Amino acid sequence: MVYLWVKVLHILAVISWMAGLLYLPRLFVYHSTVEVGSATSETFKIMERRLLKAIMTPAMIVAWIAGLWMAVSSQAIGEGWFHAKLLAVLILSGAHGMMAVQVKQFARDENRHSAKYYRIFNEIPTLLMIIAVTLVVLKPF
């Protein structure tokens, strides 16, 4: 029964983390088009910081802890599909880190990228999510 509760926790954490990974780059798209120092820019800074610190990072930590606990307790940790999923999650974590850096750059009014860059960047979490879910459900190898 503990395993099922950890699984529920993991799914909820992943949903929350993915929501942030999909939404934060959209905020960057809009933020990159407004005037530095404007009231709108300052509002985006608050939204971005709160999303990252209050939702995304705690959700990522819980997803990692619960996921690793399940992998060890179910012995999935030795299976090929799990290694591929782990790689996808590592890349997602790297994207999370990149977004954290970008939140800090926007906070200092030092954005270096265009709206187009953020639109393209926004596709990375989507593709990795598809890969991870497919691996978990189909366990192809």
VMD Tcl script that builds the backbone (N, CA, C; Angstrom):
set m [mol new atoms 423]
animate dup $m
set s [atomselect $m all]
$s set {name element resname resid chain x y z} {
  {N N MET 1 A 0.822 -1.202 0.000}
  {CA C MET 1 A 0.000 0.000 0.000}
  {C C MET 1 A 0.871 1.275 0.000}
  {N N VAL 2 A 2.020 1.232 0.670}
  {CA C VAL 2 A 2.921 2.386 0.693}
  {C C VAL 2 A 3.369 2.725 -0.722}
  {N N TYR 3 A 3.680 1.684 -1.499}
  {CA C TYR 3 A 4.119 1.896 -2.876}
  {C C TYR 3 A 3.069 2.691 -3.654}
  {N N LEU 4 A 1.808 2.352 -3.512}
  {CA C LEU 4 A 0.746 3.048 -4.243}
  {C C LEU 4 A 0.630 4.513 -3.810}
  {N N TRP 5 A 0.803 4.795 -2.526}
  {CA C TRP 5 A 0.754 6.179 -2.064}
  {C C TRP 5 A 1.952 6.975 -2.580}
  {N N VAL 6 A 3.104 6.344 -2.631}
  {CA C VAL 6 A 4.287 7.015 -3.187}
  {C C VAL 6 A 4.069 7.271 -4.674}
  {N N LYS 7 A 3.432 6.322 -5.349}
  {CA C LYS 7 A 3.128 6.494 -6.777}
  {C C LYS 7 A 2.179 7.671 -6.995}
  {N N VAL 8 A 1.171 7.805 -6.153}
  {CA C VAL 8 A 0.248 8.943 -6.230}
  {C C VAL 8 A 1.028 10.243 -6.042}
  {N N LEU 9 A 1.875 10.273 -5.030}
  {CA C LEU 9 A 2.687 11.456 -4.762}
  {C C LEU 9 A 3.579 11.782 -5.961}
  {N N HIS 10 A 4.187 10.754 -6.544}
  {CA C HIS 10 A 5.056 10.941 -7.705}
  {C C HIS 10 A 4.268 11.518 -8.889}
  {N N ILE 11 A 3.123 10.967 -9.170}
  {CA C ILE 11 A 2.312 11.454 -10.295}
  {C C ILE 11 A 1.894 12.902 -10.078}
  {N N LEU 12 A 1.453 13.234 -8.875}
  {CA C LEU 12 A 1.051 14.616 -8.591}
  {C C LEU 12 A 2.240 15.578 -8.714}
  {N N ALA 13 A 3.392 15.143 -8.233}
  {CA C ALA 13 A 4.583 15.990 -8.334}
  {C C ALA 13 A 4.996 16.181 -9.790}
  {N N VAL 14 A 4.952 15.113 -10.571}
  {CA C VAL 14 A 5.324 15.214 -11.988}
  {C C VAL 14 A 4.351 16.138 -12.727}
  {N N ILE 15 A 3.069 16.020 -12.445}
  {CA C ILE 15 A 2.093 16.907 -13.092}
  {C C ILE 15 A 2.404 18.366 -12.759}
  {N N SER 16 A 2.674 18.649 -11.495}
  {CA C SER 16 A 2.973 20.023 -11.078}
  {C C SER 16 A 4.261 20.524 -11.714}
  {N N TRP 17 A 5.283 19.671 -11.718}
  {CA C TRP 17 A 6.573 20.056 -12.300}
  {C C TRP 17 A 6.423 20.318 -13.798}
  {N N MET 18 A 5.744 19.412 -14.490}
  {CA C MET 18 A 5.570 19.575 -15.938}
  {C C MET 18 A 4.744 20.816 -16.262}
  {N N ALA 19 A 3.734 21.103 -15.460}
  {CA C ALA 19 A 2.949 22.324 -15.694}
  {C C ALA 19 A 3.872 23.542 -15.683}
  {N N GLY 20 A 4.777 23.574 -14.708}
  {CA C GLY 20 A 5.721 24.684 -14.642}
  {C C GLY 20 A 6.708 24.688 -15.793}
  {N N LEU 21 A 7.223 23.499 -16.155}
  {CA C LEU 21 A 8.169 23.409 -17.267}
  {C C LEU 21 A 7.544 23.833 -18.592}
  {N N LEU 22 A 6.244 23.658 -18.707}
  {CA C LEU 22 A 5.554 24.063 -19.934}
  {C C LEU 22 A 5.121 25.539 -19.894}
  {N N TYR 23 A 4.836 26.047 -18.702}
  {CA C TYR 23 A 4.327 27.412 -18.581}
  {C C TYR 23 A 5.430 28.465 -18.488}
  {N N LEU 24 A 6.504 28.169 -17.767}
  {CA C LEU 24 A 7.545 29.181 -17.563}
  {C C LEU 24 A 8.142 29.704 -18.872}
  {N N PRO 25 A 8.454 28.831 -19.837}
  {CA C PRO 25 A 8.957 29.385 -21.113}
  {C C PRO 25 A 7.933 30.274 -21.823}
  {N N ARG 26 A 6.651 30.005 -21.632}
  {CA C ARG 26 A 5.624 30.888 -22.222}
  {C C ARG 26 A 5.681 32.250 -21.559}
  {N N LEU 27 A 5.894 32.274 -20.242}
  {CA C LEU 27 A 6.067 33.567 -19.570}
  {C C LEU 27 A 7.276 34.294 -20.134}
  {N N PHE 28 A 8.350 33.544 -20.403}
  {CA C PHE 28 A 9.548 34.147 -20.988}
  {C C PHE 28 A 9.248 34.744 -22.364}
  {N N VAL 29 A 8.432 34.046 -23.161}
  {CA C VAL 29 A 8.058 34.562 -24.487}
  {C C VAL 29 A 7.446 35.953 -24.332}
  {N N TYR 30 A 6.476 36.062 -23.431}
  {CA C TYR 30 A 5.783 37.339 -23.251}
  {C C TYR 30 A 6.683 38.375 -22.583}
  {N N HIS 31 A 7.461 37.931 -21.598}
  {CA C HIS 31 A 8.341 38.855 -20.877}
  {C C HIS 31 A 9.396 39.450 -21.806}
  {N N SER 32 A 9.882 38.665 -22.737}
  {CA C SER 32 A 10.940 39.149 -23.634}
  {C C SER 32 A 10.453 40.225 -24.597}
  {N N THR 33 A 9.144 40.413 -24.678}
  {CA C THR 33 A 8.605 41.397 -25.621}
  {C C THR 33 A 8.199 42.712 -24.954}
  {N N VAL 34 A 8.317 42.787 -23.628}
  {CA C VAL 34 A 7.907 44.020 -22.944}
  {C C VAL 34 A 9.128 44.867 -22.605}
  {N N GLU 35 A 8.888 46.133 -22.371}
  {CA C GLU 35 A 9.961 47.081 -22.078}
  {C C GLU 35 A 10.584 46.806 -20.713}
  {N N VAL 36 A 11.912 46.785 -20.679}
  {CA C VAL 36 A 12.646 46.603 -19.427}
  {C C VAL 36 A 12.258 47.716 -18.458}
  {N N GLY 37 A 11.979 47.330 -17.210}
  {CA C GLY 37 A 11.642 48.319 -16.186}
  {C C GLY 37 A 10.170 48.690 -16.136}
  {N N SER 38 A 9.388 48.219 -17.104}
  {CA C SER 38 A 7.959 48.539 -17.110}
  {C C SER 38 A 7.243 47.770 -15.990}
  {N N ALA 39 A 6.047 48.209 -15.667}
  {CA C ALA 39 A 5.243 47.531 -14.648}
  {C C ALA 39 A 4.951 46.094 -15.077}
  {N N THR 40 A 4.739 45.892 -16.351}
  {CA C THR 40 A 4.480 44.545 -16.865}
  {C C THR 40 A 5.696 43.655 -16.677}
  {N N SER 41 A 6.865 44.188 -16.954}
  {CA C SER 41 A 8.100 43.428 -16.776}
  {C C SER 41 A 8.279 43.038 -15.309}
  {N N GLU 42 A 8.006 43.952 -14.412}
  {CA C GLU 42 A 8.134 43.665 -12.978}
  {C C GLU 42 A 7.126 42.598 -12.538}
  {N N THR 43 A 5.937 42.618 -13.109}
  {CA C THR 43 A 4.935 41.592 -12.796}
  {C C THR 43 A 5.403 40.231 -13.282}
  {N N PHE 44 A 5.961 40.176 -14.505}
  {CA C PHE 44 A 6.492 38.910 -15.010}
  {C C PHE 44 A 7.597 38.382 -14.102}
  {N N LYS 45 A 8.441 39.237 -13.594}
  {CA C LYS 45 A 9.522 38.808 -12.704}
  {C C LYS 45 A 8.960 38.097 -11.467}
  {N N ILE 46 A 7.919 38.680 -10.903}
  {CA C ILE 46 A 7.289 38.076 -9.718}
  {C C ILE 46 A 6.671 36.730 -10.075}
  {N N MET 47 A 5.948 36.682 -11.180}
  {CA C MET 47 A 5.297 35.433 -11.608}
  {C C MET 47 A 6.330 34.337 -11.852}
  {N N GLU 48 A 7.395 34.676 -12.549}
  {CA C GLU 48 A 8.439 33.700 -12.881}
  {C C GLU 48 A 9.120 33.172 -11.622}
  {N N ARG 49 A 9.483 34.074 -10.727}
  {CA C ARG 49 A 10.160 33.666 -9.485}
  {C C ARG 49 A 9.266 32.770 -8.633}
  {N N ARG 50 A 8.016 33.145 -8.476}
  {CA C ARG 50 A 7.101 32.357 -7.651}
  {C C ARG 50 A 6.823 30.986 -8.261}
  {N N LEU 51 A 6.639 30.948 -9.572}
  {CA C LEU 51 A 6.408 29.670 -10.239}
  {C C LEU 51 A 7.598 28.741 -10.029}
  {N N LEU 52 A 8.794 29.260 -10.208}
  {CA C LEU 52 A 10.002 28.447 -10.060}
  {C C LEU 52 A 10.197 27.988 -8.617}
  {N N LYS 53 A 10.137 28.914 -7.679}
  {CA C LYS 53 A 10.495 28.600 -6.291}
  {C C LYS 53 A 9.383 27.927 -5.505}
  {N N ALA 54 A 8.128 28.283 -5.757}
  {CA C ALA 54 A 7.025 27.748 -4.952}
  {C C ALA 54 A 6.396 26.492 -5.530}
  {N N ILE 55 A 6.537 26.292 -6.842}
  {CA C ILE 55 A 5.877 25.138 -7.465}
  {C C ILE 55 A 6.884 24.207 -8.119}
  {N N MET 56 A 7.629 24.724 -9.078}
  {CA C MET 56 A 8.466 23.855 -9.905}
  {C C MET 56 A 9.566 23.131 -9.126}
  {N N THR 57 A 10.352 23.879 -8.371}
  {CA C THR 57 A 11.483 23.250 -7.682}
  {C C THR 57 A 11.031 22.263 -6.611}
  {N N PRO 58 A 10.061 22.613 -5.745}
  {CA C PRO 58 A 9.592 21.595 -4.794}
  {C C PRO 58 A 8.989 20.369 -5.486}
  {N N ALA 59 A 8.248 20.584 -6.567}
  {CA C ALA 59 A 7.644 19.459 -7.296}
  {C C ALA 59 A 8.722 18.574 -7.906}
  {N N MET 60 A 9.772 19.188 -8.448}
  {CA C MET 60 A 10.869 18.406 -9.024}
  {C C MET 60 A 11.537 17.546 -7.944}
  {N N ILE 61 A 11.777 18.117 -6.796}
  {CA C ILE 61 A 12.427 17.380 -5.711}
  {C C ILE 61 A 11.572 16.196 -5.275}
  {N N VAL 62 A 10.288 16.425 -5.094}
  {CA C VAL 62 A 9.381 15.338 -4.689}
  {C C VAL 62 A 9.303 14.273 -5.779}
  {N N ALA 63 A 9.235 14.693 -7.043}
  {CA C ALA 63 A 9.175 13.732 -8.150}
  {C C ALA 63 A 10.427 12.855 -8.162}
  {N N TRP 64 A 11.586 13.460 -7.980}
  {CA C TRP 64 A 12.839 12.701 -7.956}
  {C C TRP 64 A 12.870 11.707 -6.794}
  {N N ILE 65 A 12.544 12.169 -5.596}
  {CA C ILE 65 A 12.609 11.303 -4.414}
  {C C ILE 65 A 11.626 10.147 -4.539}
  {N N ALA 66 A 10.381 10.460 -4.879}
  {CA C ALA 66 A 9.363 9.410 -5.001}
  {C C ALA 66 A 9.699 8.464 -6.158}
  {N N GLY 67 A 10.161 9.012 -7.265}
  {CA C GLY 67 A 10.494 8.183 -8.422}
  {C C GLY 67 A 11.640 7.233 -8.143}
  {N N LEU 68 A 12.680 7.732 -7.508}
  {CA C LEU 68 A 13.806 6.860 -7.176}
  {C C LEU 68 A 13.407 5.803 -6.146}
  {N N TRP 69 A 12.585 6.181 -5.183}
  {CA C TRP 69 A 12.106 5.217 -4.199}
  {C C TRP 69 A 11.340 4.086 -4.895}
  {N N MET 70 A 10.455 4.461 -5.829}
  {CA C MET 70 A 9.689 3.436 -6.557}
  {C C MET 70 A 10.598 2.574 -7.416}
  {N N ALA 71 A 11.580 3.180 -8.067}
  {CA C ALA 71 A 12.483 2.420 -8.937}
  {C C ALA 71 A 13.267 1.388 -8.138}
  {N N VAL 72 A 13.721 1.777 -6.970}
  {CA C VAL 72 A 14.478 0.846 -6.134}
  {C C VAL 72 A 13.558 -0.242 -5.583}
  {N N SER 73 A 12.404 0.157 -5.053}
  {CA C SER 73 A 11.524 -0.829 -4.422}
  {C C SER 73 A 10.874 -1.773 -5.429}
  {N N SER 74 A 10.705 -1.358 -6.662}
  {CA C SER 74 A 10.103 -2.238 -7.682}
  {C C SER 74 A 11.160 -2.955 -8.516}
  {N N GLN 75 A 12.429 -2.651 -8.262}
  {CA C GLN 75 A 13.568 -3.211 -8.985}
  {C C GLN 75 A 13.604 -2.800 -10.462}
  {N N ALA 76 A 12.902 -1.731 -10.785}
  {CA C ALA 76 A 12.931 -1.205 -12.154}
  {C C ALA 76 A 14.277 -0.562 -12.459}
  {N N ILE 77 A 15.019 -0.250 -11.424}
  {CA C ILE 77 A 16.284 0.470 -11.580}
  {C C ILE 77 A 17.279 -0.270 -12.475}
  {N N GLY 78 A 17.109 -1.572 -12.638}
  {CA C GLY 78 A 18.014 -2.346 -13.476}
  {C C GLY 78 A 17.510 -2.576 -14.890}
  {N N GLU 79 A 16.355 -2.026 -15.230}
  {CA C GLU 79 A 15.755 -2.282 -16.541}
  {C C GLU 79 A 16.113 -1.192 -17.556}
  {N N GLY 80 A 16.212 -1.596 -18.816}
  {CA C GLY 80 A 16.615 -0.681 -19.885}
  {C C GLY 80 A 15.675 0.494 -20.060}
  {N N TRP 81 A 14.372 0.242 -20.018}
  {CA C TRP 81 A 13.415 1.330 -20.195}
  {C C TRP 81 A 13.593 2.373 -19.100}
  {N N PHE 82 A 13.922 1.926 -17.885}
  {CA C PHE 82 A 14.109 2.868 -16.781}
  {C C PHE 82 A 15.339 3.738 -17.019}
  {N N HIS 83 A 16.403 3.150 -17.544}
  {CA C HIS 83 A 17.611 3.935 -17.829}
  {C C HIS 83 A 17.309 5.020 -18.858}
  {N N ALA 84 A 16.534 4.676 -19.877}
  {CA C ALA 84 A 16.166 5.663 -20.899}
  {C C ALA 84 A 15.277 6.756 -20.293}
  {N N LYS 85 A 14.343 6.349 -19.427}
  {CA C LYS 85 A 13.478 7.341 -18.766}
  {C C LYS 85 A 14.313 8.236 -17.865}
  {N N LEU 86 A 15.247 7.643 -17.149}
  {CA C LEU 86 A 16.110 8.415 -16.269}
  {C C LEU 86 A 16.891 9.466 -17.064}
  {N N LEU 87 A 17.359 9.103 -18.247}
  {CA C LEU 87 A 18.053 10.058 -19.100}
  {C C LEU 87 A 17.123 11.219 -19.473}
  {N N ALA 88 A 15.889 10.897 -19.835}
  {CA C ALA 88 A 14.918 11.949 -20.177}
  {C C ALA 88 A 14.682 12.868 -18.980}
  {N N VAL 89 A 14.577 12.293 -17.787}
  {CA C VAL 89 A 14.347 13.094 -16.578}
  {C C VAL 89 A 15.580 13.928 -16.228}
  {N N LEU 90 A 16.755 13.395 -16.462}
  {CA C LEU 90 A 17.980 14.181 -16.254}
  {C C LEU 90 A 18.015 15.392 -17.185}
  {N N ILE 91 A 17.619 15.187 -18.431}
  {CA C ILE 91 A 17.591 16.304 -19.388}
  {C C ILE 91 A 16.522 17.314 -18.976}
  {N N LEU 92 A 15.350 16.817 -18.505}
  {CA C LEU 92 A 14.310 17.721 -17.993}
  {C C LEU 92 A 14.843 18.535 -16.818}
  {N N SER 93 A 15.609 17.888 -15.953}
  {CA C SER 93 A 16.189 18.594 -14.809}
  {C C SER 93 A 17.180 19.656 -15.283}
  {N N GLY 94 A 17.920 19.345 -16.336}
  {CA C GLY 94 A 18.821 20.334 -16.925}
  {C C GLY 94 A 18.046 21.517 -17.498}
  {N N ALA 95 A 16.930 21.234 -18.150}
  {CA C ALA 95 A 16.083 22.311 -18.675}
  {C C ALA 95 A 15.559 23.169 -17.526}
  {N N HIS 96 A 15.192 22.513 -16.430}
  {CA C HIS 96 A 14.743 23.228 -15.232}
  {C C HIS 96 A 15.850 24.175 -14.761}
  {N N GLY 97 A 17.074 23.670 -14.711}
  {CA C GLY 97 A 18.204 24.499 -14.308}
  {C C GLY 97 A 18.424 25.674 -15.238}
  {N N MET 98 A 18.294 25.436 -16.534}
  {CA C MET 98 A 18.441 26.524 -17.510}
  {C C MET 98 A 17.371 27.591 -17.290}
  {N N MET 99 A 16.152 27.128 -16.988}
  {CA C MET 99 A 15.066 28.084 -16.737}
  {C C MET 99 A 15.339 28.891 -15.469}
  {N N ALA 100 A 15.915 28.256 -14.459}
  {CA C ALA 100 A 16.259 28.975 -13.230}
  {C C ALA 100 A 17.274 30.080 -13.532}
  {N N VAL 101 A 18.228 29.777 -14.385}
  {CA C VAL 101 A 19.213 30.791 -14.789}
  {C C VAL 101 A 18.502 31.922 -15.532}
  {N N GLN 102 A 17.573 31.577 -16.411}
  {CA C GLN 102 A 16.867 32.592 -17.179}
  {C C GLN 102 A 15.981 33.467 -16.288}
  {N N VAL 103 A 15.381 32.882 -15.246}
  {CA C VAL 103 A 14.598 33.675 -14.294}
  {C C VAL 103 A 15.506 34.723 -13.651}
  {N N LYS 104 A 16.718 34.325 -13.270}
  {CA C LYS 104 A 17.666 35.261 -12.661}
  {C C LYS 104 A 18.097 36.335 -13.650}
  {N N GLN 105 A 18.291 35.950 -14.924}
  {CA C GLN 105 A 18.675 36.942 -15.930}
  {C C GLN 105 A 17.565 37.966 -16.132}
  {N N PHE 106 A 16.323 37.498 -16.231}
  {CA C PHE 106 A 15.201 38.436 -16.363}
  {C C PHE 106 A 15.115 39.334 -15.131}
  {N N ALA 107 A 15.336 38.772 -13.942}
  {CA C ALA 107 A 15.260 39.558 -12.703}
  {C C ALA 107 A 16.281 40.697 -12.700}
  {N N ARG 108 A 17.431 40.472 -13.347}
  {CA C ARG 108 A 18.474 41.502 -13.445}
  {C C ARG 108 A 18.339 42.342 -14.724}
  {N N ASP 109 A 17.251 42.132 -15.450}
  {CA C ASP 109 A 17.030 42.816 -16.737}
  {C C ASP 109 A 18.155 42.519 -17.714}
  {N N GLU 110 A 18.610 41.266 -17.731}
  {CA C GLU 110 A 19.697 40.851 -18.610}
  {C C GLU 110 A 19.280 39.716 -19.547}
  {N N ASN 111 A 18.030 39.716 -19.978}
  {CA C ASN 111 A 17.592 38.680 -20.900}
  {C C ASN 111 A 18.425 38.728 -22.172}
  {N N ARG 112 A 18.859 37.548 -22.637}
  {CA C ARG 112 A 19.721 37.487 -23.820}
  {C C ARG 112 A 19.042 36.820 -25.015}
  {N N HIS 113 A 17.776 36.455 -24.871}
  {CA C HIS 113 A 17.133 35.666 -25.919}
  {C C HIS 113 A 15.850 36.319 -26.425}
  {N N SER 114 A 15.478 35.928 -27.632}
  {CA C SER 114 A 14.265 36.454 -28.259}
  {C C SER 114 A 13.051 35.598 -27.892}
  {N N ALA 115 A 11.887 36.102 -28.202}
  {CA C ALA 115 A 10.655 35.349 -27.995}
  {C C ALA 115 A 10.692 34.051 -28.797}
  {N N LYS 116 A 11.278 34.102 -29.998}
  {CA C LYS 116 A 11.378 32.900 -30.837}
  {C C LYS 116 A 12.199 31.812 -30.139}
  {N N TYR 117 A 13.293 32.198 -29.514}
  {CA C TYR 117 A 14.121 31.236 -28.777}
  {C C TYR 117 A 13.288 30.528 -27.711}
  {N N TYR 118 A 12.507 31.303 -26.953}
  {CA C TYR 118 A 11.713 30.703 -25.879}
  {C C TYR 118 A 10.583 29.828 -26.428}
  {N N ARG 119 A 10.048 30.184 -27.583}
  {CA C ARG 119 A 9.019 29.337 -28.208}
  {C C ARG 119 A 9.610 27.972 -28.583}
  {N N ILE 120 A 10.808 27.994 -29.118}
  {CA C ILE 120 A 11.477 26.740 -29.481}
  {C C ILE 120 A 11.865 25.967 -28.229}
  {N N PHE 121 A 12.438 26.666 -27.243}
  {CA C PHE 121 A 12.838 26.027 -25.984}
  {C C PHE 121 A 11.642 25.345 -25.312}
  {N N ASN 122 A 10.471 25.922 -25.459}
  {CA C ASN 122 A 9.247 25.394 -24.858}
  {C C ASN 122 A 8.896 23.989 -25.351}
  {N N GLU 123 A 9.412 23.617 -26.511}
  {CA C GLU 123 A 9.106 22.294 -27.066}
  {C C GLU 123 A 9.924 21.180 -26.411}
  {N N ILE 124 A 11.060 21.509 -25.823}
  {CA C ILE 124 A 11.924 20.489 -25.225}
  {C C ILE 124 A 11.220 19.715 -24.116}
  {N N PRO 125 A 10.622 20.387 -23.112}
  {CA C PRO 125 A 9.925 19.615 -22.078}
  {C C PRO 125 A 8.784 18.764 -22.630}
  {N N THR 126 A 8.104 19.260 -23.635}
  {CA C THR 126 A 7.000 18.497 -24.230}
  {C C THR 126 A 7.509 17.190 -24.821}
  {N N LEU 127 A 8.567 17.260 -25.608}
  {CA C LEU 127 A 9.122 16.054 -26.229}
  {C C LEU 127 A 9.644 15.078 -25.183}
  {N N LEU 128 A 10.322 15.581 -24.172}
  {CA C LEU 128 A 10.856 14.711 -23.126}
  {C C LEU 128 A 9.749 14.070 -22.298}
  {N N MET 129 A 8.670 14.802 -22.073}
  {CA C MET 129 A 7.519 14.245 -21.361}
  {C C MET 129 A 6.917 13.090 -22.156}
  {N N ILE 130 A 6.764 13.267 -23.452}
  {CA C ILE 130 A 6.222 12.210 -24.310}
  {C C ILE 130 A 7.112 10.971 -24.245}
  {N N ILE 131 A 8.405 11.176 -24.325}
  {CA C ILE 131 A 9.349 10.056 -24.261}
  {C C ILE 131 A 9.237 9.330 -22.923}
  {N N ALA 132 A 9.244 10.082 -21.820}
  {CA C ALA 132 A 9.207 9.466 -20.487}
  {C C ALA 132 A 7.913 8.686 -20.268}
  {N N VAL 133 A 6.785 9.264 -20.624}
  {CA C VAL 133 A 5.501 8.579 -20.430}
  {C C VAL 133 A 5.429 7.330 -21.297}
  {N N THR 134 A 5.882 7.423 -22.529}
  {CA C THR 134 A 5.885 6.263 -23.423}
  {C C THR 134 A 6.742 5.148 -22.848}
  {N N LEU 135 A 7.901 5.484 -22.342}
  {CA C LEU 135 A 8.789 4.462 -21.757}
  {C C LEU 135 A 8.163 3.793 -20.546}
  {N N VAL 136 A 7.522 4.577 -19.680}
  {CA C VAL 136 A 6.924 4.021 -18.461}
  {C C VAL 136 A 5.744 3.113 -18.799}
  {N N VAL 137 A 4.924 3.523 -19.742}
  {CA C VAL 137 A 3.719 2.748 -20.057}
  {C C VAL 137 A 4.050 1.517 -20.896}
  {N N LEU 138 A 4.860 1.673 -21.936}
  {CA C LEU 138 A 5.119 0.548 -22.858}
  {C C LEU 138 A 6.278 -0.335 -22.434}
  {N N LYS 139 A 7.206 0.214 -21.656}
  {CA C LYS 139 A 8.408 -0.548 -21.249}
  {C C LYS 139 A 8.967 -1.356 -22.423}
  {N N PRO 140 A 9.381 -0.650 -23.475}
  {CA C PRO 140 A 9.750 -1.331 -24.719}
  {C C PRO 140 A 11.021 -2.178 -24.658}
  {N N PHE 141 A 11.848 -1.989 -23.657}
  {CA C PHE 141 A 13.075 -2.781 -23.537}
  {C C PHE 141 A 13.525 -2.835 -22.101}
}
mol reanalyze $m
mol bondsrecalc $m
mol representation Tube
mol addrep $m
